[in-house]
Amino acid sequence: MEFDLDELFRWIDDHEITRQKKNLTRDFSDAVPLAEILKKHYPKLVELHNYAPRNAVSQKLINWEILNKKVLNKLKINLNYLEQEQLAKAAPGGIEKLLHKIKLKVEKQQSVREKSSESSEKNYFLEGISSDESPEDRIKNIKQKLMPVDMCNKMEADIMEKNDQLLKLQQKVDHLENMLIIKDERINDLTRQLQAMANGDGDKTTSPRTRFFNKIF
């Protein structure tokens, strides 16, 4: 990936970073300055108290893991473990590539916002307007159902976020249901063992799933 480093450095300088800029790779190795940059553009995604200055690589990695999970993934920028480790170790070239990706993402978002702002007074989505209606009815309904572009965009973003939350909740429910099934099997096995002991058989056979359950608990 080729890009203008001087332009990238100027873009970085446009942001207020608490740490004095000395060496880019080392300065950003604990992810704190990057979190401060992202806070400016995505304030709802970034909680700066999650990113404390670190010296040890292992502690820096924790910052990168949090930033990757809570912010970068939501921006469709996913760092694998090796990339996070290289950033924490201040490997040359890594932070520049990441900052360039973020810069492009921010500039694209700003461009969309500017276009939306310029046209928001003129452009509206027509919600629920039928082409079969008479001109008089359509004009009447248009007045009632005009929706600003920026409002529609916000609603779409909110829906995507809610869908993501629902997916995560469904995954948790599926996991709990599976655990309940295993628990029920364990109870049934124990009941059979007690009955066998009462009958004098002493059968202590358990199913593979319940043996797995024993390991869990």
Residue, then its C-alpha position, 0 to 999 in steps of 0.5 A: m500500500e503506497f501513500d504520502l507519508d508527509e500528508l499522513f503526518r500533517w493529518i496526525d498533526d491536526h489532532e490533539i494528542t496528549r503525548q508529545k510526538k517523538n517517534l511515531t511507532r513508539d508513540f503509538s505502540d500502546a494505542v493511546p494516541l490512536a484512541e485519542i484520534l478516534k475519539k474525535h471522529y467516533p466519540k460514541l465508540v471510544e472510551l478513553h479511560n480504557y486505554a492507559p499508557r503502558n510500557a510492557v509489551s504485554q500491557k500494550l497488547i491489552n490496549w490493542e485488543i480492547l481497541n480492536k474489539k470495541v472500535l476498529n472492528k465496528l469500523k470494518i478494520n480488523l487487526n489479527y493477533l500478529e498485527q496487534e503484536q507488531l504494533a505493540k512492539a513498535a515494528p516499522g511500517g505497521i502504525e503508518k498503514l493502520l493510520h492511513k486506513i483510518k484516515l481514508k475511513v474518516e475522510k470518506q465519512q466526512s465527505v458523506r456528511e458534507k454532501s448530506s448536509e448540503s442537500s438535507e434542506k432539499n432532499y427527502f426520502l418519500e416514505g410510504i408514497s404509492s404511485d397509484e395515488s392521485p396527484e392530489d392525494r400524493i401531494k397531501n401524503i408527501k407533506q405528511k411523510l417527508m423524511p430528511v436524509d440525515m434522519c433516515n441514515k441515522m435510523e439505518a445505523d441504529i437498526m444495524e446496531k440493534n441487529d448486531q446486539l440481537l445476534k449476540l443475544q441470540q448466540k448467548v441464548d443458544h449457548l445457555e440452551n445447550m448447557l441446559i440440555i447437557k445439565d438435564e442429561r446429567i440429572n437423568d444419568l444420576t437418576r438412573q444411577l440412583q435407581a440402579m444402586a437401589n436395585g442393587d445393579g450398581d450401574k455407573t455408566t454415564s453418557p459422553r455428554t455428561r462426562f463432558f459436563n462433569k469436566i465443565f463443572 
